[in-house]
């Protein structure tokens, strides 16, 4: 477990480093660069994830690396690198598809002098990872949205009853 936590901290540090590079390349005043680095480095969510959530810090690092390359470079110049970053971000956590979709929508409106297929070709990596994950889940779990109750082999009605009882119990006031 310690090794996994250390790897998670490493990915958190890589995310902070990538953020610093992004801020540096934005050509902002030095005080703004320093303030941005301090704000990101002192964010409690990043600190918590860096110590406890390996896939979260991996996703964070990959998404910041993708955003940095989309912002500072031209979206059509390095589609293979961008596609690999998107692929591994979605593979690490499928919910990465939401910020990646937002980045893709943004790419539609920037760099209009580059052909649309070159601006968005990197998106194929995320789509392949999302579809591959969905196919594996469908084949293995026979469900597109497996959950912990599925893994425990509980029927849906029993799962919902247990889940709602859990939620109501944690929402009760302490006495």
RORO-549656 format. One record per atom (N, C-alpha, C): atom name; residue in three letters; x negated, y, z negated; residue number from 0. Coordinates in nm, 3 decimals. Atoms other than C-alpha are relative to their C-alpha. Layout:
REM residues N
SITE   atomo   residuo         x         y         z   num
SITE      CA       ALA         X         Y         Z   NUM
...
REM end
This chain:
REM residues 175
SITE   atomo   residuo         x         y         z   num
SITE       N       UNK    -0.082    -0.119     0.000     0
SITE      CA       UNK     0.000     0.000     0.000     0
SITE       C       UNK    -0.087     0.126     0.000     0
SITE       N       UNK     0.089    -0.116     0.004     1
SITE      CA       UNK    -0.286     0.239    -0.076     1
SITE       C       UNK    -0.054     0.033     0.139     1
SITE       N       UNK     0.052    -0.022    -0.135     2
SITE      CA       UNK    -0.427     0.190     0.274     2
SITE       C       UNK     0.105     0.069     0.087     2
SITE       N       UNK    -0.106    -0.060    -0.080     3
SITE      CA       UNK    -0.091     0.278     0.430     3
SITE       C       UNK     0.023     0.146    -0.042     3
SITE       N       UNK    -0.016    -0.137     0.048     4
SITE      CA       UNK    -0.059     0.588     0.210     4
SITE       C       UNK    -0.114     0.088     0.050     4
SITE       N       UNK     0.114    -0.077    -0.049     5
SITE      CA       UNK    -0.408     0.698     0.310     5
SITE       C       UNK     0.013     0.029     0.150     5
SITE       N       UNK    -0.022    -0.022    -0.143     6
SITE      CA       UNK    -0.323     0.653     0.679     6
SITE       C       UNK     0.109     0.106     0.018     6
SITE       N       UNK    -0.105    -0.101    -0.006     7
SITE      CA       UNK    -0.006     0.856     0.619     7
SITE       C       UNK    -0.056     0.139    -0.029     7
SITE       N       UNK     0.065    -0.129     0.031     8
SITE      CA       UNK    -0.213     1.134     0.458     8
SITE       C       UNK    -0.085     0.044     0.119     8
SITE       N       UNK     0.082    -0.032    -0.117     9
SITE      CA       UNK    -0.449     1.116     0.757     9
SITE       C       UNK     0.085     0.058     0.112     9
SITE       N       UNK    -0.090    -0.052    -0.104    10
SITE      CA       UNK    -0.157     1.164     1.001    10
SITE       C       UNK     0.053     0.139    -0.039    10
SITE       N       UNK    -0.042    -0.132     0.046    11
SITE      CA       UNK    -0.037     1.456     0.786    11
SITE       C       UNK    -0.107     0.104     0.024    11
SITE       N       UNK     0.111    -0.093    -0.026    12
SITE      CA       UNK    -0.380     1.616     0.809    12
SITE       C       UNK    -0.015     0.027     0.149    12
SITE       N       UNK     0.005    -0.021    -0.145    13
SITE      CA       UNK    -0.380     1.562     1.186    13
SITE       C       UNK     0.111     0.096     0.045    13
SITE       N       UNK    -0.110    -0.091    -0.033    14
SITE      CA       UNK    -0.041     1.736     1.203    14
SITE       C       UNK    -0.035     0.143    -0.038    14
SITE       N       UNK     0.042    -0.134     0.041    15
SITE      CA       UNK    -0.179     2.031     1.006    15
SITE       C       UNK    -0.107     0.056     0.094    15
SITE       N       UNK     0.106    -0.041    -0.093    16
SITE      CA       UNK    -0.485     2.042     1.232    16
SITE       C       UNK     0.060     0.042     0.135    16
SITE       N       UNK    -0.065    -0.030    -0.128    17
SITE      CA       UNK    -0.266     2.035     1.543    17
SITE       C       UNK     0.077     0.132    -0.009    17
SITE       N       UNK    -0.071    -0.126     0.022    18
SITE      CA       UNK    -0.056     2.318     1.397    18
SITE       C       UNK    -0.097     0.117     0.002    18
SITE       N       UNK     0.101    -0.106     0.000    19
SITE      CA       UNK    -0.369     2.524     1.334    19
SITE       C       UNK    -0.049     0.028     0.142    19
SITE       N       UNK     0.041    -0.021    -0.140    20
SITE      CA       UNK    -0.481     2.469     1.696    20
SITE       C       UNK     0.108     0.075     0.078    20
SITE       N       UNK    -0.110    -0.067    -0.069    21
SITE      CA       UNK    -0.137     2.574     1.819    21
SITE       C       UNK     0.003     0.148    -0.036    21
SITE       N       UNK     0.000    -0.140     0.043    22
SITE      CA       UNK    -0.144     2.892     1.611    22
SITE       C       UNK    -0.120     0.075     0.056    22
SITE       N       UNK     0.122    -0.064    -0.051    23
SITE      CA       UNK    -0.502     2.967     1.718    23
SITE       C       UNK     0.014     0.034     0.148    23
SITE       N       UNK    -0.014    -0.020    -0.145    24
SITE      CA       UNK    -0.417     2.929     2.087    24
SITE       C       UNK     0.109     0.101     0.035    24
SITE       N       UNK    -0.107    -0.096    -0.027    25
SITE      CA       UNK    -0.119     3.165     2.051    25
SITE       C       UNK    -0.052     0.143     0.006    25
SITE       N       UNK     0.062    -0.134    -0.005    26
SITE      CA       UNK    -0.360     3.463     2.030    26
SITE       C       UNK     0.076     0.100    -0.088    26
SITE       N       UNK    -0.065    -0.089     0.097    27
SITE      CA       UNK    -0.191     3.610     1.724    27
SITE       C       UNK    -0.106     0.060    -0.090    27
SITE       N       UNK     0.101    -0.058     0.090    28
SITE      CA       UNK    -0.366     3.835     1.471    28
SITE       C       UNK    -0.050    -0.103    -0.102    28
SITE       N       UNK     0.062     0.095     0.093    29
SITE      CA       UNK    -0.600     3.657     1.231    29
SITE       C       UNK     0.083    -0.018    -0.127    29
SITE       N       UNK    -0.079     0.012     0.123    30
SITE      CA       UNK    -0.380     3.737     0.929    30
SITE       C       UNK     0.123    -0.087     0.024    30
SITE       N       UNK    -0.117     0.082    -0.032    31
SITE      CA       UNK    -0.080     3.578     1.105    31
SITE       C       UNK    -0.040    -0.147     0.015    31
SITE       N       UNK     0.051     0.137    -0.012    32
SITE      CA       UNK    -0.288     3.271     1.191    32
SITE       C       UNK    -0.019    -0.061    -0.138    32
SITE       N       UNK     0.025     0.052     0.136    33
SITE      CA       UNK    -0.398     3.232     0.828    33
SITE       C       UNK     0.131    -0.021    -0.075    33
SITE       N       UNK    -0.129     0.012     0.068    34
SITE      CA       UNK    -0.048     3.293     0.696    34
SITE       C       UNK     0.077    -0.122     0.052    34
SITE       N       UNK    -0.068     0.117    -0.059    35
SITE      CA       UNK     0.095     3.036     0.938    35
SITE       C       UNK    -0.058    -0.130    -0.050    35
SITE       N       UNK     0.065     0.121     0.050    36
SITE      CA       UNK    -0.160     2.777     0.831    36
SITE       C       UNK     0.036    -0.026    -0.146    36
SITE       N       UNK    -0.035     0.016     0.141    37
SITE      CA       UNK    -0.088     2.840     0.462    37
SITE       C       UNK     0.145    -0.042    -0.016    37
SITE       N       UNK    -0.142     0.034     0.009    38
SITE      CA       UNK     0.288     2.826     0.513    38
SITE       C       UNK     0.024    -0.146     0.037    38
SITE       N       UNK    -0.019     0.139    -0.043    39
SITE      CA       UNK     0.272     2.496     0.701    39
SITE       C       UNK    -0.066    -0.096    -0.099    39
SITE       N       UNK     0.072     0.089     0.092    40
SITE      CA       UNK     0.013     2.343     0.466    40
SITE       C       UNK     0.067    -0.009    -0.136    40
SITE       N       UNK    -0.063     0.002     0.132    41
SITE      CA       UNK     0.215     2.436     0.158    41
SITE       C       UNK     0.146    -0.046     0.005    41
SITE       N       UNK    -0.139     0.048    -0.014    42
SITE      CA       UNK     0.546     2.302     0.291    42
SITE       C       UNK     0.017    -0.129    -0.079    42
SITE       N       UNK    -0.017     0.120     0.081    43
SITE      CA       UNK     0.674     2.048     0.035    43
SITE       C       UNK     0.044    -0.122     0.079    43
SITE       N       UNK    -0.045     0.113    -0.082    44
SITE      CA       UNK     0.837     1.833     0.303    44
SITE       C       UNK    -0.121    -0.069     0.064    44
SITE       N       UNK     0.120     0.058    -0.061    45
SITE      CA       UNK     0.504     1.786     0.479    45
SITE       C       UNK    -0.085    -0.070    -0.105    45
SITE       N       UNK     0.079     0.062     0.107    46
SITE      CA       UNK     0.327     1.716     0.150    46
SITE       C       UNK     0.063    -0.132    -0.044    46
SITE       N       UNK    -0.068     0.123     0.043    47
SITE      CA       UNK     0.590     1.459     0.046    47
SITE       C       UNK    -0.013    -0.108     0.107    47
SITE       N       UNK     0.008     0.098    -0.108    48
SITE      CA       UNK     0.594     1.290     0.386    48
SITE       C       UNK    -0.142    -0.052     0.017    48
SITE       N       UNK     0.139     0.043    -0.018    49
SITE      CA       UNK     0.215     1.280     0.399    49
SITE       C       UNK    -0.041    -0.104    -0.103    49
SITE       N       UNK     0.034     0.098     0.103    50
SITE      CA       UNK     0.206     1.076     0.081    50
SITE       C       UNK     0.088    -0.123     0.003    50
SITE       N       UNK    -0.096     0.110     0.013    51
SITE      CA       UNK     0.506     0.850     0.134    51
SITE       C       UNK     0.059    -0.052     0.131    51
SITE       N       UNK    -0.075     0.038    -0.120    52
SITE      CA       UNK     0.619     0.824     0.495    52
SITE       C       UNK    -0.092    -0.009     0.121    52
SITE       N       UNK     0.096     0.020    -0.109    53
SITE      CA       UNK     0.375     0.681     0.747    53
SITE       C       UNK     0.058     0.037     0.135    53
SITE       N       UNK    -0.057    -0.027    -0.132    54
SITE      CA       UNK     0.608     0.693     1.045    54
SITE       C       UNK     0.043     0.145     0.015    54
SITE       N       UNK    -0.041    -0.141    -0.007    55
SITE      CA       UNK     0.726     1.044     0.956    55
SITE       C       UNK    -0.120     0.089     0.033    55
SITE       N       UNK     0.117    -0.083    -0.029    56
SITE      CA       UNK     0.377     1.193     0.952    56
SITE       C       UNK    -0.055    -0.031     0.139    56
SITE       N       UNK     0.042     0.035    -0.136    57
SITE      CA       UNK     0.290     1.003     1.269    57
SITE       C       UNK     0.088     0.073     0.101    57
SITE       N       UNK    -0.092    -0.071    -0.088    58
SITE      CA       UNK     0.602     1.143     1.438    58
SITE       C       UNK    -0.028     0.150    -0.001    58
SITE       N       UNK     0.026    -0.143     0.013    59
SITE      CA       UNK     0.526     1.491     1.304    59
SITE       C       UNK    -0.125     0.039     0.080    59
SITE       N       UNK     0.124    -0.029    -0.072    60
SITE      CA       UNK     0.171     1.484     1.440    60
SITE       C       UNK     0.023    -0.007     0.151    60
SITE       N       UNK    -0.021     0.017    -0.143    61
SITE      CA       UNK     0.280     1.355     1.781    61
SITE       C       UNK     0.090     0.108     0.058    61
SITE       N       UNK    -0.090    -0.105    -0.049    62
SITE      CA       UNK     0.564     1.608     1.815    62
SITE       C       UNK    -0.070     0.136     0.005    62
SITE       N       UNK     0.073    -0.127    -0.002    63
SITE      CA       UNK     0.339     1.900     1.721    63
SITE       C       UNK    -0.102     0.000     0.113    63
SITE       N       UNK     0.096     0.010    -0.111    64
SITE      CA       UNK     0.075     1.775     1.966    64
SITE       C       UNK     0.071     0.019     0.134    64
SITE       N       UNK    -0.078    -0.017    -0.123    65
SITE      CA       UNK     0.341     1.752     2.237    65
SITE       C       UNK     0.042     0.145     0.017    65
SITE       N       UNK    -0.043    -0.140    -0.009    66
SITE      CA       UNK     0.480     2.097     2.157    66
SITE       C       UNK    -0.118     0.092     0.033    66
SITE       N       UNK     0.119    -0.083    -0.026    67
SITE      CA       UNK     0.130     2.247     2.154    67
SITE       C       UNK    -0.038    -0.005     0.147    67
SITE       N       UNK     0.041     0.014    -0.139    68
SITE      CA       UNK     0.049     2.109     2.496    68
SITE       C       UNK     0.104     0.058     0.096    68
SITE       N       UNK    -0.103    -0.060    -0.084    69
SITE      CA       UNK     0.384     2.220     2.636    69
SITE       C       UNK    -0.005     0.153    -0.007    69
SITE       N       UNK     0.001    -0.145     0.019    70
SITE      CA       UNK     0.347     2.572     2.493    70
SITE       C       UNK    -0.125     0.063     0.059    70
SITE       N       UNK     0.125    -0.064    -0.040    71
SITE      CA       UNK    -0.018     2.641     2.565    71
SITE       C       UNK    -0.045    -0.038     0.140    71
SITE       N       UNK     0.037     0.040    -0.136    72
SITE      CA       UNK    -0.054     2.451     2.889    72
SITE       C       UNK     0.118     0.022     0.092    72
SITE       N       UNK    -0.113    -0.004    -0.092    73
SITE      CA       UNK     0.163     2.431     3.192    73
SITE       C       UNK     0.063    -0.138    -0.003    73
SITE       N       UNK    -0.072     0.126     0.020    74
SITE      CA       UNK     0.429     2.164     3.160    74
SITE       C       UNK    -0.026    -0.103     0.109    74
SITE       N       UNK     0.021     0.096    -0.107    75
SITE      CA       UNK     0.342     2.006     3.494    75
SITE       C       UNK    -0.143    -0.047     0.016    75
SITE       N       UNK     0.142     0.029    -0.022    76
SITE      CA       UNK    -0.036     1.978     3.450    76
SITE       C       UNK    -0.047    -0.134    -0.056    76
SITE       N       UNK     0.049     0.123     0.063    77
SITE      CA       UNK    -0.077     1.676     3.222    77
SITE       C       UNK     0.115    -0.092    -0.039    77
SITE       N       UNK    -0.119     0.079     0.033    78
SITE      CA       UNK     0.236     1.461     3.247    78
SITE       C       UNK    -0.030    -0.135    -0.065    78
SITE       N       UNK     0.031     0.130     0.060    79
SITE      CA       UNK     0.061     1.135     3.152    79
SITE       C       UNK    -0.027     0.015    -0.149    79
SITE       N       UNK     0.030    -0.025     0.142    80
SITE      CA       UNK    -0.075     1.274     2.823    80
SITE       C       UNK     0.128     0.038    -0.073    80
SITE       N       UNK    -0.126    -0.040     0.062    81
SITE      CA       UNK     0.257     1.443     2.748    81
SITE       C       UNK     0.096    -0.118    -0.012    81
SITE       N       UNK    -0.087     0.117     0.002    82
SITE      CA       UNK     0.446     1.126     2.837    82
SITE       C       UNK    -0.040    -0.100    -0.108    82
SITE       N       UNK     0.047     0.092     0.106    83
SITE      CA       UNK     0.228     0.915     2.605    83
SITE       C       UNK     0.033     0.055    -0.138    83
SITE       N       UNK    -0.036    -0.060     0.129    84
SITE      CA       UNK     0.280     1.160     2.318    84
SITE       C       UNK     0.148    -0.017    -0.028    84
SITE       N       UNK    -0.145     0.017     0.016    85
SITE      CA       UNK     0.656     1.151     2.375    85
SITE       C       UNK     0.036    -0.146    -0.025    85
SITE       N       UNK    -0.026     0.144     0.015    86
SITE      CA       UNK     0.654     0.771     2.408    86
SITE       C       UNK    -0.029    -0.046    -0.143    86
SITE       N       UNK     0.038     0.046     0.133    87
SITE      CA       UNK     0.468     0.713     2.081    87
SITE       C       UNK     0.078     0.070    -0.110    87
SITE       N       UNK    -0.084    -0.068     0.099    88
SITE      CA       UNK     0.671     0.976     1.895    88
SITE       C       UNK     0.135    -0.070    -0.015    88
SITE       N       UNK    -0.129     0.071     0.005    89
SITE      CA       UNK     0.997     0.799     1.986    89
SITE       C       UNK    -0.019    -0.141    -0.053    89
SITE       N       UNK     0.028     0.134     0.051    90
SITE      CA       UNK     0.839     0.462     1.915    90
SITE       C       UNK    -0.018     0.003    -0.152    90
SITE       N       UNK     0.021    -0.013     0.144    91
SITE      CA       UNK     0.733     0.584     1.568    91
SITE       C       UNK     0.133     0.020    -0.071    91
SITE       N       UNK    -0.133    -0.028     0.057    92
SITE      CA       UNK     1.081     0.720     1.491    92
SITE       C       UNK     0.093     0.037     0.113    92
SITE       N       UNK    -0.092    -0.029    -0.111    93
SITE      CA       UNK     1.368     0.706     1.738    93
SITE       C       UNK     0.069     0.136    -0.009    93
SITE       N       UNK    -0.064    -0.131     0.010    94
SITE      CA       UNK     1.510     1.031     1.598    94
SITE       C       UNK    -0.085     0.111     0.061    94
SITE       N       UNK     0.084    -0.098    -0.070    95
SITE      CA       UNK     1.219     1.208     1.770    95
SITE       C       UNK     0.059     0.038     0.135    95
SITE       N       UNK    -0.062    -0.029    -0.130    96
SITE      CA       UNK     1.435     1.197     2.082    96
SITE       C       UNK     0.072     0.135    -0.003    96
SITE       N       UNK    -0.072    -0.128     0.009    97
SITE      CA       UNK     1.628     1.504     1.953    97
SITE       C       UNK    -0.094     0.119     0.026    97
SITE       N       UNK     0.087    -0.113    -0.033    98
SITE      CA       UNK     1.335     1.751     1.939    98
SITE       C       UNK    -0.063    -0.013     0.139    98
SITE       N       UNK     0.055     0.018    -0.134    99
SITE      CA       UNK     1.195     1.598     2.258    99
SITE       C       UNK     0.101     0.045     0.105    99
SITE       N       UNK    -0.104    -0.047    -0.093   100
SITE      CA       UNK     1.527     1.659     2.434   100
SITE       C       UNK     0.006     0.152     0.001   100
SITE       N       UNK     0.003    -0.146     0.006   101
SITE      CA       UNK     1.515     2.020     2.313   101
SITE       C       UNK    -0.120     0.054     0.076   101
SITE       N       UNK     0.119    -0.043    -0.073   102
SITE      CA       UNK     1.160     2.054     2.447   102
SITE       C       UNK     0.022    -0.013     0.151   102
SITE       N       UNK    -0.027     0.021    -0.142   103
SITE      CA       UNK     1.276     1.912     2.781   103
SITE       C       UNK     0.095     0.108     0.053   103
SITE       N       UNK    -0.090    -0.108    -0.041   104
SITE      CA       UNK     1.564     2.162     2.797   104
SITE       C       UNK    -0.074     0.132     0.013   104
SITE       N       UNK     0.081    -0.122    -0.007   105
SITE      CA       UNK     1.318     2.440     2.726   105
SITE       C       UNK    -0.086     0.001     0.126   105
SITE       N       UNK     0.085     0.010    -0.120   106
SITE      CA       UNK     1.092     2.315     3.007   106
SITE       C       UNK     0.079     0.030     0.128   106
SITE       N       UNK    -0.081    -0.030    -0.119   107
SITE      CA       UNK     1.382     2.356     3.249   107
SITE       C       UNK    -0.004     0.150     0.030   107
SITE       N       UNK    -0.008    -0.145    -0.017   108
SITE      CA       UNK     1.377     2.731     3.190   108
SITE       C       UNK    -0.135     0.070     0.005   108
SITE       N       UNK     0.132    -0.063    -0.009   109
SITE      CA       UNK     1.000     2.792     3.178   109
SITE       C       UNK    -0.076    -0.057     0.119   109
SITE       N       UNK     0.083     0.043    -0.113   110
SITE      CA       UNK     0.737     2.759     3.449   110
SITE       C       UNK     0.084    -0.034     0.122   110
SITE       N       UNK    -0.089     0.025    -0.113   111
SITE      CA       UNK     0.998     2.792     3.721   111
SITE       C       UNK    -0.073    -0.011     0.133   111
SITE       N       UNK     0.076     0.013    -0.124   112
SITE      CA       UNK     0.725     2.811     3.982   112
SITE       C       UNK    -0.052    -0.142     0.021   112
SITE       N       UNK     0.038     0.142    -0.012   113
SITE      CA       UNK     0.648     2.441     3.914   113
SITE       C       UNK     0.127    -0.079     0.031   113
SITE       N       UNK    -0.116     0.082    -0.038   114
SITE      CA       UNK     0.879     2.183     4.072   114
SITE       C       UNK     0.059    -0.068    -0.124   114
SITE       N       UNK    -0.072     0.057     0.115   115
SITE      CA       UNK     1.141     2.044     3.832   115
SITE       C       UNK    -0.051    -0.140    -0.035   115
SITE       N       UNK     0.047     0.135     0.030   116
SITE      CA       UNK     1.018     1.685     3.866   116
SITE       C       UNK    -0.137     0.001    -0.068   116
SITE       N       UNK     0.131    -0.010     0.068   117
SITE      CA       UNK     0.664     1.793     3.764   117
SITE       C       UNK     0.015     0.057    -0.140   117
SITE       N       UNK    -0.022    -0.058     0.133   118
SITE      CA       UNK     0.797     1.999     3.473   118
SITE       C       UNK     0.053    -0.103    -0.099   118
SITE       N       UNK    -0.066     0.095     0.090   119
SITE      CA       UNK     0.994     1.707     3.332   119
SITE       C       UNK    -0.049    -0.143     0.014   119
SITE       N       UNK     0.046     0.138    -0.019   120
SITE      CA       UNK     0.796     1.400     3.444   120
SITE       C       UNK    -0.049    -0.062    -0.130   120
SITE       N       UNK     0.047     0.051     0.129   121
SITE      CA       UNK     0.650     1.368     3.091   121
SITE       C       UNK     0.113    -0.061    -0.081   121
SITE       N       UNK    -0.115     0.049     0.076   122
SITE      CA       UNK     1.001     1.299     2.962   122
SITE       C       UNK     0.024    -0.150     0.020   122
SITE       N       UNK    -0.016     0.143    -0.028   123
SITE      CA       UNK     0.987     0.951     3.117   123
SITE       C       UNK    -0.054    -0.084    -0.116   123
SITE       N       UNK     0.056     0.073     0.114   124
SITE      CA       UNK     0.767     0.838     2.825   124
SITE       C       UNK     0.100    -0.015    -0.113   124
SITE       N       UNK    -0.099     0.006     0.107   125
SITE      CA       UNK     1.035     0.924     2.570   125
SITE       C       UNK     0.119    -0.086     0.039   125
SITE       N       UNK    -0.114     0.079    -0.047   126
SITE      CA       UNK     1.311     0.770     2.781   126
SITE       C       UNK    -0.034    -0.148    -0.002   126
SITE       N       UNK     0.043     0.140     0.000   127
SITE      CA       UNK     1.115     0.446     2.825   127
SITE       C       UNK    -0.003    -0.054    -0.144   127
SITE       N       UNK     0.006     0.045     0.139   128
SITE      CA       UNK     1.050     0.424     2.448   128
SITE       C       UNK     0.140    -0.015    -0.059   128
SITE       N       UNK    -0.136     0.007     0.053   129
SITE      CA       UNK     1.415     0.498     2.363   129
SITE       C       UNK     0.076    -0.118     0.058   129
SITE       N       UNK    -0.068     0.113    -0.062   130
SITE      CA       UNK     1.550     0.248     2.614   130
SITE       C       UNK    -0.060    -0.134    -0.045   130
SITE       N       UNK     0.065     0.123     0.045   131
SITE      CA       UNK     1.293    -0.015     2.516   131
SITE       C       UNK     0.041    -0.037    -0.142   131
SITE       N       UNK    -0.043     0.023     0.138   132
SITE      CA       UNK     1.380     0.024     2.148   132
SITE       C       UNK     0.144    -0.047    -0.005   132
SITE       N       UNK    -0.141     0.039    -0.003   133
SITE      CA       UNK     1.752     0.003     2.224   133
SITE       C       UNK     0.018    -0.142     0.052   133
SITE       N       UNK    -0.011     0.136    -0.056   134
SITE      CA       UNK     1.706    -0.311     2.434   134
SITE       C       UNK    -0.047    -0.104    -0.100   134
SITE       N       UNK     0.050     0.094     0.101   135
SITE      CA       UNK     1.497    -0.482     2.165   135
SITE       C       UNK     0.101    -0.013    -0.114   135
SITE       N       UNK    -0.100     0.006     0.107   136
SITE      CA       UNK     1.754    -0.391     1.898   136
SITE       C       UNK     0.122    -0.079     0.044   136
SITE       N       UNK    -0.117     0.071    -0.051   137
SITE      CA       UNK     2.035    -0.519     2.115   137
SITE       C       UNK    -0.028    -0.150     0.013   137
SITE       N       UNK     0.033     0.142    -0.015   138
SITE      CA       UNK     1.857    -0.846     2.192   138
SITE       C       UNK    -0.023    -0.068    -0.136   138
SITE       N       UNK     0.037     0.062     0.127   139
SITE      CA       UNK     1.726    -0.910     1.840   139
SITE       C       UNK     0.115     0.005    -0.102   139
SITE       N       UNK    -0.104    -0.016     0.101   140
SITE      CA       UNK     2.005    -0.770     1.619   140
SITE       C       UNK     0.140    -0.017     0.056   140
SITE       N       UNK    -0.129     0.002    -0.068   141
SITE      CA       UNK     2.287    -0.792     1.875   141
SITE       C       UNK     0.083     0.123    -0.038   141
SITE       N       UNK    -0.065    -0.126     0.035   142
SITE      CA       UNK     2.366    -0.434     1.779   142
SITE       C       UNK    -0.092     0.114     0.041   142
SITE       N       UNK     0.081    -0.116    -0.036   143
SITE      CA       UNK     2.252    -0.096     1.908   143
SITE       C       UNK    -0.038     0.082    -0.123   143
SITE       N       UNK     0.026    -0.077     0.122   144
SITE      CA       UNK     2.266     0.050     1.556   144
SITE       C       UNK    -0.007    -0.093    -0.121   144
SITE       N       UNK     0.009     0.087     0.117   145
SITE      CA       UNK     2.149    -0.216     1.311   145
SITE       C       UNK    -0.032     0.082    -0.125   145
SITE       N       UNK     0.028    -0.071     0.125   146
SITE      CA       UNK     2.132    -0.113     0.948   146
SITE       C       UNK    -0.038    -0.102    -0.107   146
SITE       N       UNK     0.044     0.090     0.107   147
SITE      CA       UNK     2.030    -0.257     0.612   147
SITE       C       UNK     0.107    -0.102    -0.033   147
SITE       N       UNK    -0.105     0.097     0.028   148
SITE      CA       UNK     2.369    -0.419     0.565   148
SITE       C       UNK     0.003    -0.110     0.105   148
SITE       N       UNK     0.009     0.100    -0.104   149
SITE      CA       UNK     2.329    -0.594     0.896   149
SITE       C       UNK    -0.110    -0.100    -0.034   149
SITE       N       UNK     0.112     0.088     0.037   150
SITE      CA       UNK     1.993    -0.728     0.779   150
SITE       C       UNK     0.038    -0.091    -0.117   150
SITE       N       UNK    -0.044     0.081     0.114   151
SITE      CA       UNK     2.167    -0.853     0.462   151
SITE       C       UNK     0.115    -0.093     0.038   151
SITE       N       UNK    -0.105     0.086    -0.054   152
SITE      CA       UNK     2.425    -1.029     0.681   152
SITE       C       UNK     0.134     0.022    -0.071   152
SITE       N       UNK    -0.128    -0.036     0.059   153
SITE      CA       UNK     2.723    -0.845     0.533   153
SITE       C       UNK     0.094     0.050     0.109   153
SITE       N       UNK    -0.094    -0.051    -0.100   154
SITE      CA       UNK     3.040    -0.781     0.734   154
SITE       C       UNK     0.021     0.151    -0.018   154
SITE       N       UNK    -0.013    -0.145    -0.001   155
SITE      CA       UNK     3.126    -0.421     0.820   155
SITE       C       UNK     0.088     0.052    -0.115   155
SITE       N       UNK    -0.088    -0.050     0.106   156
SITE      CA       UNK     3.418    -0.383     0.574   156
SITE       C       UNK    -0.067    -0.007    -0.137   156
SITE       N       UNK     0.071     0.014     0.128   157
SITE      CA       UNK     3.209    -0.511     0.282   157
SITE       C       UNK    -0.115     0.101    -0.007   157
SITE       N       UNK     0.109    -0.097    -0.005   158
SITE      CA       UNK     2.915    -0.291     0.391   158
SITE       C       UNK     0.050     0.140    -0.032   158
SITE       N       UNK    -0.055    -0.133     0.025   159
SITE      CA       UNK     3.134     0.020     0.396   159
SITE       C       UNK     0.046     0.015    -0.145   159
SITE       N       UNK    -0.044    -0.006     0.139   160
SITE      CA       UNK     3.282    -0.063     0.055   160
SITE       C       UNK    -0.120     0.017    -0.094   160
SITE       N       UNK     0.120    -0.012     0.083   161
SITE      CA       UNK     2.937    -0.112    -0.100   161
SITE       C       UNK    -0.066     0.137     0.017   161
SITE       N       UNK     0.063    -0.129    -0.026   162
SITE      CA       UNK     2.801     0.200     0.066   162
SITE       C       UNK     0.076     0.115    -0.061   162
SITE       N       UNK    -0.079    -0.109     0.058   163
SITE      CA       UNK     3.088     0.424    -0.040   163
SITE       C       UNK    -0.004    -0.003    -0.152   163
SITE       N       UNK     0.010     0.010     0.146   164
SITE      CA       UNK     3.076     0.290    -0.397   164
SITE       C       UNK    -0.134     0.056    -0.048   164
SITE       N       UNK     0.132    -0.053     0.033   165
SITE      CA       UNK     2.703     0.371    -0.404   165
SITE       C       UNK     0.000     0.153     0.006   165
SITE       N       UNK    -0.004    -0.145    -0.014   166
SITE      CA       UNK     2.762     0.724    -0.275   166
SITE       C       UNK     0.081     0.067    -0.110   166
SITE       N       UNK    -0.083    -0.060     0.105   167
SITE      CA       UNK     3.041     0.794    -0.523   167
SITE       C       UNK    -0.068    -0.009    -0.136   167
SITE       N       UNK     0.070     0.017     0.128   168
SITE      CA       UNK     2.830     0.661    -0.811   168
SITE       C       UNK    -0.111     0.105    -0.017   168
SITE       N       UNK     0.108    -0.098     0.015   169
SITE      CA       UNK     2.537     0.894    -0.735   169
SITE       C       UNK     0.052     0.143    -0.003   169
SITE       N       UNK    -0.058    -0.134     0.001   170
SITE      CA       UNK     2.772     1.192    -0.694   170
SITE       C       UNK     0.070     0.031    -0.133   170
SITE       N       UNK    -0.066    -0.023     0.129   171
SITE      CA       UNK     2.925     1.146    -1.041   171
SITE       C       UNK    -0.088     0.085    -0.089   171
SITE       N       UNK     0.080    -0.082     0.092   172
SITE      CA       UNK     2.820     1.403    -1.299   172
SITE       C       UNK    -0.057    -0.085    -0.114   172
SITE       N       UNK     0.061     0.071     0.112   173
SITE      CA       UNK     2.586     1.289    -1.573   173
SITE       C       UNK     0.070     0.040    -0.128   173
SITE       N       UNK    -0.062    -0.036     0.129   174
SITE      CA       UNK     2.734     1.270    -1.920   174
SITE       C       UNK    -0.085    -0.042    -0.116   174
REM end
